[in-house]
Amino acid sequence: MRPIICFCFIFLCFVVASSAQINPLRVFEQGSDTTETEFQVVRIKDVKLKYVTRGAKLTDPRTVLNRIKPLQKKYKRFVPKSFWTKVNKFGLNINEVAFVNWNAGGDNSVSAMANMNFSRNYKFRYLNWKNELRLRYGLNAQEGRQLRKTDDQIRLSSTIGFRKDTITNWYYSVKANFNTQFSNGYKYPNRTTPISRFMAPGYLFLGAGTSYIPEGKKFNLYISPITQKATFVLDEELSNQGVFGVDSGEHLFMEIGFLVTNSWEKEVLKNVFMNHRISLYTDYLLSFGNVDVDWELSFNLKVNKYINANIGTHVIFDDDIKFDEVADADGNVIDPGIPRIQFKQLLGVGLNYAF
């Protein structure tokens, strides 16, 4: 009995299924524009979603013009990244002392020193190119005496380094340094006979070696086993005296030697910046082991963006610069003198502007 009932139920389902018709969804409707009787265009009506996907923005793409507001902020144009970094700094330090009915005594005086620092540095992957120009000039005016020079310097340096990969901090480098001064130098109070002039002396260092430049630090160590040092004395009077190592009547003195330079900038305390630069040079042929020293150390105390105070020292020892020269009544040099350590100390408060 049960097989007969099951058979009848299956047969009934088959009959109902064969006679059924499939109705189209309501979201589809037949379009009025047709191209052929066999082909019809079907459109989909806009159907509001019951469940909105997270993050979907149900906004009307049509913009209402009366809701548009002008830009209140000027947007900067896109500037592609440059591998050049530049520094332009100008500083002016002024010291002044004035007395009115001062029982302890003293002379009114004003001192001013201007300095400028320009640098253009390029660094990308294997290549590092550093260029720097430093200019300094200082004057002192004191009551009862003429204007005097307190500082004078022109220093230009350029170093090109190339490394074999981007991991190492050692570069194969070529370096050039040039030093001289702006105006005449005197041994005060004598103001008639200059002891130095522009390009008398002038120093040019040109050599090749290796540099250690760690990433992210303002530290540079340069070691050159082959460096040519040229000393220029372009003033005829000073050249005839044979000063700064040149022979009498000559304008150029050449040396080949070993050069080590190091520069380091670091914030040792909050708003206290240390700037260290040293140069050590010895000649292979004439005086090997006798080291010429040029060392500058300064501390910059930053008050704000425009006002700072600085204290610094500068030490020079050059075997070719003699002191205590002895001459006879006719001007003939009896004793050329001996080299001495040159020391200068600076202290000032002034303005600093970067542009």
Disulfide bonds with the S-S distance in Angstrom:
none
